[in-house]
Amino acid sequence: MPQTRAPGASARLALLLALAAAAVPATEARAGDAALDRLVAAYPDFLAGHDGTTLLWKDGTRMPVSDGRDDKSFRDKLKSPSIRDQLSLPYTRGKPTAVPSAEDDPGRFRNIAFFDKMYGDCSKGGVEGRLVKVPWLPKSGGGSVRVTPVNGVADRLRAISDELDALPPALKRFAYPSAGTFNCRVVADTGNRSAHAWGVAIDINTDGSDYWLWSKGAYKNRIPWEIVEIFERHGFIWGGKWGHFDTMHFEYRPELL
């Protein structure tokens, strides 16, 4: 019988690389990396898995989760966050029991490459053409808003609108009219892209809202918890839970919930 020759070093290396490439899909989530696990689970239409250092998209794109900088300050993370940075501050779901500290801003770290790939780059016209119009508290005359349909954001906002519209007038008056949704802009104090630039954020009525740059003193909030609870149940985080508080602001960030 002819003998089968063992593969050479180069062939073995090629085989190992091929096996590693094939092993990355959804089963790739590693134990002990709960933040990345939640990220993958939150966006099933786009993300296939991770290996602790690389995020794998379903189209085959590999995106590093870290920029290799372990000494970044809070300001650095606001201006140029990695994917790990954007997951580094936990968002606590439920009614707040304390005022957030100055650097407790879960959700304000946003990696531009990650969100641009998922929702489009607004500076190149990649977002606005996909936006859909959603009635906003139509029974109360709240008009309409434009948001992305990606990840079901528009459908979730419709459901939120229906629930808000059913609240007593004294509560729902804080929710309408909307102060804005899509806006291709950066955040004033960071220079990093706003969640509004991807069509995943909404600002509610400014008349009952408070913002840290408007405030001359300590934390302030007038938004009823009943409104916040509805948004959180549909995957939206609230800017009222930030040290740099923005109580009118809600954005779709299911990985933090």
C-alpha positions as CSV (number, residue, x, y, z in Angstrom):
1,M,0.0,0.0,0.0
2,P,1.3,3.5,-0.7
3,Q,2.0,5.5,2.4
4,T,0.2,8.8,3.1
5,R,2.7,11.6,3.7
6,A,2.1,13.9,6.7
7,P,1.5,17.5,5.6
8,G,4.4,19.8,5.7
9,A,4.7,22.8,8.1
10,S,3.2,25.3,5.6
11,A,0.3,23.0,4.9
12,R,-0.4,22.5,8.6
13,L,-0.3,26.3,9.1
14,A,-2.7,26.8,6.2
15,L,-5.1,24.2,7.7
16,L,-4.9,25.9,11.2
17,L,-5.7,29.3,9.7
18,A,-8.6,27.9,7.7
19,L,-10.0,26.2,10.8
20,A,-9.6,29.4,12.9
21,A,-11.5,31.4,10.2
22,A,-14.3,28.9,10.1
23,A,-14.7,28.8,13.9
24,V,-15.7,32.4,14.4
25,P,-19.5,32.4,14.0
26,A,-22.2,32.7,16.6
27,T,-20.6,30.0,18.8
28,E,-17.6,32.2,19.2
29,A,-18.7,34.2,22.2
30,R,-16.2,33.4,25.0
31,A,-17.2,32.8,28.6
32,G,-16.3,35.7,30.9
33,D,-16.8,38.4,28.3
34,A,-20.4,39.2,29.0
35,A,-20.3,42.8,27.5
36,L,-19.4,41.5,24.1
37,D,-21.8,38.6,24.4
38,R,-24.6,41.1,25.0
39,L,-23.5,43.2,22.1
40,V,-23.7,40.2,19.7
41,A,-27.0,39.2,21.1
42,A,-28.4,42.7,20.8
43,Y,-27.8,43.0,17.0
44,P,-28.6,39.5,15.6
45,D,-29.2,40.8,12.1
46,F,-25.6,42.1,11.8
47,L,-23.3,40.4,14.3
48,A,-22.1,36.7,14.1
49,G,-19.8,36.5,17.1
50,H,-16.6,37.5,18.7
51,D,-13.4,35.9,20.0
52,G,-12.6,38.5,22.7
53,T,-10.4,40.6,20.6
54,T,-12.3,40.8,17.3
55,L,-16.0,41.4,16.5
56,L,-17.3,39.3,13.5
57,W,-20.0,40.7,11.3
58,K,-22.3,38.5,9.3
59,D,-20.9,39.8,6.1
60,G,-17.4,38.6,7.1
61,T,-16.1,41.9,8.3
62,R,-13.7,41.7,11.3
63,M,-13.6,44.7,13.6
64,P,-11.1,45.0,16.5
65,V,-12.9,45.6,19.8
66,S,-9.9,47.5,21.4
67,D,-7.6,50.2,20.2
68,G,-4.8,49.0,22.5
69,R,-4.9,52.0,24.8
70,D,-5.5,51.0,28.4
71,D,-4.7,54.4,29.8
72,K,-7.5,56.4,28.2
73,S,-9.1,59.1,30.3
74,F,-12.8,59.7,30.4
75,R,-12.4,62.6,27.9
76,D,-10.4,60.4,25.6
77,K,-13.2,57.8,25.6
78,L,-15.8,60.4,24.9
79,K,-13.8,61.7,21.9
80,S,-12.5,58.5,20.4
81,P,-13.9,55.3,22.0
82,S,-13.2,51.8,21.0
83,I,-15.9,49.1,21.0
84,R,-14.8,48.0,24.4
85,D,-14.9,51.6,25.7
86,Q,-18.5,52.0,24.6
87,L,-19.4,48.9,26.6
88,S,-17.3,49.9,29.7
89,L,-19.9,51.8,31.7
90,P,-22.9,49.8,32.9
91,Y,-26.4,51.2,32.4
92,T,-28.7,50.3,35.2
93,R,-32.2,49.6,34.1
94,G,-35.1,50.7,36.3
95,K,-36.0,53.7,38.4
96,P,-32.8,55.5,39.6
97,T,-32.0,55.4,43.3
98,A,-29.2,58.0,43.2
99,V,-27.9,60.9,41.1
100,P,-25.3,59.8,38.6
101,S,-21.7,60.8,39.3
102,A,-19.9,63.3,37.0
103,E,-18.3,60.6,34.8
104,D,-21.2,58.1,34.9
105,D,-22.3,58.4,31.3
106,P,-23.3,54.9,30.0
107,G,-24.0,55.1,26.3
108,R,-22.2,58.3,25.6
109,F,-19.1,56.4,24.3
110,R,-20.0,55.6,20.7
111,N,-17.5,54.0,18.3
112,I,-18.2,55.6,15.0
113,A,-17.0,52.8,12.8
114,F,-19.3,50.3,14.6
115,F,-22.4,52.5,14.2
116,D,-21.6,53.7,10.7
117,K,-21.3,50.1,9.5
118,M,-24.6,49.2,11.1
119,Y,-26.7,52.3,10.2
120,G,-24.8,54.1,7.6
121,D,-22.5,57.1,7.4
122,C,-24.7,60.2,7.5
123,S,-21.9,62.4,6.1
124,K,-22.0,60.3,2.9
125,G,-25.8,60.2,2.7
126,G,-26.0,56.7,4.1
127,V,-28.7,57.3,6.6
128,E,-31.2,59.9,5.5
129,G,-32.4,58.0,2.4
130,R,-33.5,55.1,4.6
131,L,-35.4,57.0,7.2
132,V,-39.1,56.3,7.7
133,K,-41.8,58.6,9.1
134,V,-43.4,57.5,12.4
135,P,-46.5,59.2,13.9
136,W,-45.6,60.6,17.3
137,L,-48.4,60.6,19.8
138,P,-51.0,61.1,17.0
139,K,-54.0,61.1,19.4
140,S,-52.4,64.1,21.1
141,G,-51.3,66.0,18.0
142,G,-47.6,65.2,18.4
143,G,-46.9,65.2,14.7
144,S,-44.3,62.7,13.3
145,V,-40.7,61.9,13.5
146,R,-38.1,60.3,11.1
147,V,-36.0,57.4,12.3
148,T,-34.1,54.5,10.9
149,P,-36.0,51.2,10.3
150,V,-32.7,49.3,10.8
151,N,-32.8,46.9,13.8
152,G,-36.6,47.6,14.1
153,V,-36.0,51.0,15.6
154,A,-38.9,52.6,13.7
155,D,-41.3,49.8,14.8
156,R,-40.1,50.1,18.4
157,L,-40.7,53.8,18.3
158,R,-44.2,53.3,17.0
159,A,-44.9,51.0,20.0
160,I,-43.5,53.6,22.4
161,S,-45.6,56.3,20.8
162,D,-48.8,54.2,21.3
163,E,-48.0,53.6,24.9
164,L,-47.1,57.2,25.6
165,D,-50.3,58.3,24.0
166,A,-52.3,56.2,26.4
167,L,-50.8,57.9,29.5
168,P,-52.7,60.6,31.4
169,P,-52.3,64.1,29.9
170,A,-50.3,65.3,32.9
171,L,-47.7,62.7,32.1
172,K,-47.6,62.5,28.3
173,R,-47.3,66.2,27.9
174,F,-43.6,65.8,28.6
175,A,-43.2,63.5,25.5
176,Y,-44.5,65.7,22.7
177,P,-43.9,67.5,20.5
178,S,-40.5,65.9,19.8
179,A,-37.5,68.2,19.8
180,G,-35.9,66.1,17.0
181,T,-34.7,62.7,15.8
182,F,-32.3,62.4,12.8
183,N,-29.6,65.1,12.7
184,C,-26.2,64.5,11.1
185,R,-24.2,66.2,13.7
186,V,-21.6,65.8,16.4
187,V,-22.0,66.2,20.2
188,A,-21.0,69.8,21.2
189,D,-18.7,68.9,24.0
190,T,-16.9,65.9,22.5
191,G,-16.7,66.3,18.7
192,N,-17.8,62.7,18.4
193,R,-20.9,61.8,16.4
194,S,-24.3,62.0,18.0
195,A,-26.7,59.1,18.1
196,H,-29.1,61.4,16.2
197,A,-26.7,61.0,13.2
198,W,-27.8,57.4,12.8
199,G,-31.5,58.0,13.3
200,V,-31.6,56.0,16.5
201,A,-32.3,58.8,19.0
202,I,-35.2,61.0,19.9
203,D,-35.4,64.1,22.0
204,I,-38.8,64.7,23.7
205,N,-40.4,68.0,24.7
206,T,-37.8,70.4,25.8
207,D,-40.3,72.4,27.9
208,G,-40.1,69.8,30.7
209,S,-36.5,68.7,30.1
210,D,-33.1,69.6,31.6
211,Y,-29.6,69.5,30.1
212,W,-26.3,69.8,31.9
213,L,-25.0,72.6,29.7
214,W,-28.2,74.7,30.4
215,S,-27.9,74.1,34.2
216,K,-25.9,76.3,36.4
217,G,-26.1,74.0,39.3
218,A,-26.6,70.3,40.3
219,Y,-28.4,67.5,38.5
220,K,-32.0,68.2,37.7
221,N,-34.8,66.1,36.2
222,R,-38.6,66.6,35.6
223,I,-39.3,63.7,33.3
224,P,-41.8,61.3,34.9
225,W,-40.5,57.8,35.4
226,E,-43.5,56.3,33.6
227,I,-42.1,57.7,30.4
228,V,-38.6,56.4,30.9
229,E,-39.9,53.0,31.8
230,I,-41.7,52.7,28.5
231,F,-38.6,53.6,26.5
232,E,-36.3,51.3,28.4
233,R,-38.7,48.4,27.9
234,H,-38.3,48.8,24.1
235,G,-34.5,49.0,24.2
236,F,-33.8,52.7,24.6
237,I,-31.5,54.2,27.2
238,W,-32.2,57.5,28.8
239,G,-29.9,60.5,29.0
240,G,-31.3,61.3,32.4
241,K,-29.1,58.6,33.8
242,W,-25.9,60.4,32.8
243,G,-23.8,62.7,34.9
244,H,-23.8,65.0,31.9
245,F,-27.6,64.7,32.0
246,D,-29.8,65.2,29.0
247,T,-33.3,64.3,30.2
248,M,-35.0,64.8,26.9
249,H,-32.7,62.3,25.1
250,F,-33.4,58.6,24.4
251,E,-31.4,56.3,22.1
252,Y,-31.7,52.7,21.0
253,R,-28.9,50.8,22.7
254,P,-30.2,47.3,23.6
255,E,-26.7,46.0,24.3
256,L,-26.7,48.2,27.4
257,L,-30.0,47.0,28.7
